[in-house]
Amino acid sequence: MDIAEFLHMGGHGFYIWGSYGTALFLMVIEGIWVFKRRNKAKKELERMEADFARVDGQGVNG
């Protein structure tokens, strides 16, 4: 079996490799989205902690 036969996959190569490519693409996109959501959540948490420290420092909560 040579590489051309392997890539052709008995006539189903386009579907098989297209499916692998689509799955890989979607996994990469999901990883990017997770990274962006994580950074957004961290920034929001930092903002909330700063607001709480400001309010707590004024004696409102204590």
LOLUMTI-217074 format. One record per residue (C-alpha): z, x, y. Coordinates in nm, 4 decimals. Example, Ala and Ser with C-alpha at 12.3 -4.5 7.8 and 13.67 -1.06 7.14 Angstrom:
REM LOLUMTI-217074
> 0.7800	1.2300	-0.4500
> 0.7140	1.3670	-0.1060
END
This chain:
REM LOLUMTI-217074
> 0.0000	0.0000	0.0000
> -0.0947	0.1439	0.3370
> 0.0469	0.0586	0.6785
> -0.2388	-0.1815	0.7620
> -0.1642	-0.3905	0.4526
> 0.2036	-0.3898	0.5358
> 0.1416	-0.5086	0.8920
> -0.1114	-0.7687	0.7751
> 0.1494	-0.9164	0.5339
> -0.1056	-1.0914	0.3152
> -0.2604	-1.2783	0.6075
> 0.0720	-1.3878	0.7545
> 0.1359	-1.0800	0.9687
> 0.0704	-1.2490	1.3026
> 0.3265	-1.5223	1.2292
> 0.5830	-1.2853	1.0787
> 0.5614	-1.0146	1.3456
> 0.5375	-1.2759	1.6190
> 0.8572	-1.4335	1.4886
> 1.0334	-1.0970	1.4786
> 0.9119	-1.0194	1.8304
> 1.0272	-1.3549	1.9643
> 1.3690	-1.3192	1.8005
> 1.4128	-0.9677	1.9363
> 1.3062	-1.0781	2.2845
> 1.5536	-1.3681	2.2822
> 1.8381	-1.1462	2.1601
> 1.7720	-0.8992	2.4422
> 1.7618	-1.1828	2.6990
> 2.0870	-1.3260	2.5605
> 2.2520	-0.9835	2.5913
> 2.1413	-0.9610	2.9543
> 2.2716	-1.3111	3.0260
> 2.6077	-1.2310	2.8629
> 2.6359	-0.9127	3.0701
> 2.5602	-1.1024	3.3920
> 2.8025	-1.3871	3.3088
> 3.0741	-1.1333	3.2263
> 3.0279	-0.9565	3.5597
> 3.0273	-1.2882	3.7462
> 3.3472	-1.3956	3.5678
> 3.5157	-1.0625	3.6459
> 3.4289	-1.0945	4.0149
> 3.5567	-1.4528	4.0222
> 3.8807	-1.3471	3.8524
> 3.9283	-1.0629	4.1003
> 3.8720	-1.3068	4.3881
> 4.1215	-1.5543	4.2412
> 4.3795	-1.2798	4.1867
> 4.3359	-1.1622	4.5468
> 4.3772	-1.5188	4.6746
> 4.6885	-1.5652	4.4632
> 4.8372	-1.2353	4.5821
> 4.7687	-1.3345	4.9436
> 4.9267	-1.6783	4.9004
> 5.2172	-1.5418	4.6939
> 5.2789	-1.2706	4.9536
> 5.3200	-1.5365	5.2223
> 5.6062	-1.6945	5.0317
> 5.4265	-2.0213	4.9639
> 5.4803	-2.0009	4.5881
> 5.8268	-1.8657	4.5848
END
